[in-house]
């Protein structure tokens, strides 16, 4: 049992740069079994993100973490986080404020997914994104090798105004292709959020649900005042900071649902 979120370090992770679509990022890999690409939340590969990654490894997956921002292994703090936020929000790779946007980082991510799929067992790979990267994981499903996309608290475009709140975090062409895959091949996607989380607005999930129907599996955790797990109104990180290894804990159950989804879709 741990009082806080499970945390680990960089022990055992193999680092190598990967170049595609005009970008190069360090990628960290560990484990064996079907492949899962993991995109950290801001400020990066913190101990709690690594704790989640190691949990996936322990459950039988080859996990590849794309270090798109921040310093791997460094604990989260305001001092280290604010510069990462500022840089990421103005990056042309991520287009943090754009609506109906095809984001360049999506092309890089799909190349990573194809590479991992080619050298791991199973019919394809999973992709998990969180917060700033949540929408990229869903958009990665344009590529046929992505069979288990998971967007946890997807926050792009940053939800300033009604139009951005309802934006699905990808272009109309990408969303149309993903919707077609749900019909053609039975693709399923998963989205997670806290009920009161303004950064991952309910309007965005409603847009995705309207377009994808039952193929978009929603896991919403109660963060209203007086909720059973004591989540604060500003609870945000479903799979990392808010997880407690305590029987019946809602975030722990959500993490288990993600693992089950990966096993279901990847074999």
N, C-alpha and C positions, 0 to 999 in steps of 0.2 A: 504494500500500500504506500502511496505517496500523498503528502499533504497538498502539493501543487501539481501542476501538469507534468507528465513524464518528460524527462530531459535526458539526452545523451550527448556525445561529442563526436568528433571526426574519426575516431578509432575504426580502422578497417575499411574506410571509404577510399576508393581508388580515384584519383583525379586525372582527367585528360581534357584538353581543349577539343571542342567540336565546332567546325566551321560549316555554315550553310546559309544560303539566301543573303550573302553579303555580311554576315555577322559571325563572330566567334565568342563563345562563352566557355568557361570551364564547366565540365560535367563530372559529377561524382557518382560512382557506381558501387553497388554492393549486393550480394545475395545470389540466389539461383532460382530458377523457375520462370513462369511467365513474366513478361516485362511490364513495368509501370513507370511512367515518367512523372516525376513529382516537381511541381513548380512552387517554390517558397512564397510565402506572403512577405510583405515588407515588414522588417528591414532586411530579410534574407534568411540564410541557413542558420537560424538561431538554435540553441539547445532544444527548444520545444519542437521545432520543425524536424530536427534530427531525431528526436524521440519518436515522432510519428513515423518517420522514414524507417527507423530500426524496427518499429512494430510491424510494418509491412514486410520487411525482410524476414522477421521471425515467423511471419505467416506464409512464407513460401514463395515470395516474389523476388525477381531481380529488379531493384529500384535504381533508377537513374535520376539524380537531382540536377536540374539546370540552375547554375548560380548566375542569375541574370542581374543581380544587384546585391550590394552589401558585402560584408566580409564573413566568409564561412566560419562557423563556430563561435562567433562573438555573441555574447548575451545581448538581449534587447535592452535598449535604454533610449531615452529622449535624445541624448547627446549623439548617439550613433544613428538613430532612426531618422531624425529630421533631414539631414543632408541627403539620405537615400530617397526619402519622399520627394524632396525638391527636385532632385535630378530625374527621377523616374517620371514625374508629372509633366516635365517639359520634353521628354524624349520622343523623337519621331518614331522610334521603334514601337512605342506603346500607345500613342495617341490617346492620352488619358481623358480628354474632354470631348472627343469627336463622337458624333452619332452616325449610325448607319455606316460604320467604318470597317474596312478591311485593314487590319493592323499588320505591319511588316513582321513583327515577332511571331505571328501565327505561322508564316511560311517557314521560319526557322524551327519552330516547335514541331511541325509536321515532318520535317526532315529528320529531326531527332527521333521521333516516333517510328518512322520507317526504318531507320538504322537499328534501333533496338529490337523491333519486330523481326528483323532479318537474322538476328543472332540469339534469340531466346525462343523457348518452346511455346507452343500454343498457337491459336489461330490469329492472334493480334495482340495489341497492347492496351493497357489502361493509361489514362492521363488524368492527373489530379492537379487542380489549381486552387489557390486560396487567396481571397481578398483581391489584391491588385491583379493577380494572375488567374482568378477563378474563371473569367469569361474565356480566356485563351484555351483552357482545357476543354470547354464545350465546343468552341470553334474548331478545335483540332479534329473533331469528328467529321469534318469534310472529307478527310482521308479515310479510305476503306480499312486501313490497318488499325485504326482506333476503334476499339469495340466496347470500351468501358470509360466514357468521359465523365468526370466528376468535377462540378464547380461548387466549391464551398465558399459561401459568402462573396459571390462575384461582385466586384465594386466598380468596374469600368463599363461605360464612362462614369466618371465621378458624378454622383446623383444630384447635380445642381439644376433644379428646374424639372418640370413635369416630363419634358421630352427625354431628358437623360435618364430619369428614373425608370421610364418604361422601355428604354432601349435595351435590346437583348445582349449587347456587348459584342456584336459582330455585324457584318454587312447583311443586307437582305439576300444577296446571292448565296452567302455562306449558310444562312438559316434555311433558305429554300432547299439547298442540297442536303442538309442534315435532315430536314423534314422528309425529303424523298427517301433517304436511307432508312428511316424508321418504318416506312411502308414496304420498301423493296427487300430489306434484309432483317427487319426486326430489331434494328438498333435501339438501345435504350440509353438514356442519359440520367444522371443524378444531380440534384441541386440541394444544397444545405444552407440554412440560415437561421438566425434567431429572430423571433417574432417582432422584436422592437428595434431591430438593427437598421438604422437609416442608411448605412453605407451599402447594404445589400437590400435594396428596397423591394417590398412585396410586389410593386408594379412591374418590376423586371421579371420576377418569377411568373407573374400572371401572363405577360407577353409570351414567355417561353411555353407556358402551359397551353395557351390558346393556339399556338402554332404546332406544338408537338404532341398535345393530348396526353394520353396515358404513358407514352414513351418517355415523358419527362417525370421522373420520380422525385417528389419533393419530400425532404425531411426538414420540418420546421420545429425548432425547439422553443419552448415557452420562456420568454424573458420578461413577462409582465410582472409588475409588483406583486410580491407574495408567491412567486413560482416555487414549486417544491424543491428545486435544487439550489435556490438562492442566487441564481444568475442576476447580475446587475443589468439595468436597462441598457447599458452600453456594451453588453456582452457581444463579441464579434467572432472570435476565432474558434469555430466549432470543433475542429479536429486537433487543435494544438493547445493554446493557452487555457481553454476552458475545460479540458478533459481532467477528470479525477478518477483514479482507479478505485472506485467504490461501487459496490453492487447497486444496481438500479439507477445509477447516475445517467442523466439524459445524454450528455456529450459522449460518455463512454459507450452508450448504446448506439449513438450515431456513428461513432468510429467503427463499431462492430458491423453496422449495416453497410458501410463502405467496403470493408474487407469481404463481406459476404457477396456484395455486388461484383467485386473483382473476381472472386472465385467462380461465381455463376457465369459471368460473361467470357472469362479467359480460360476456364477449365482447370 
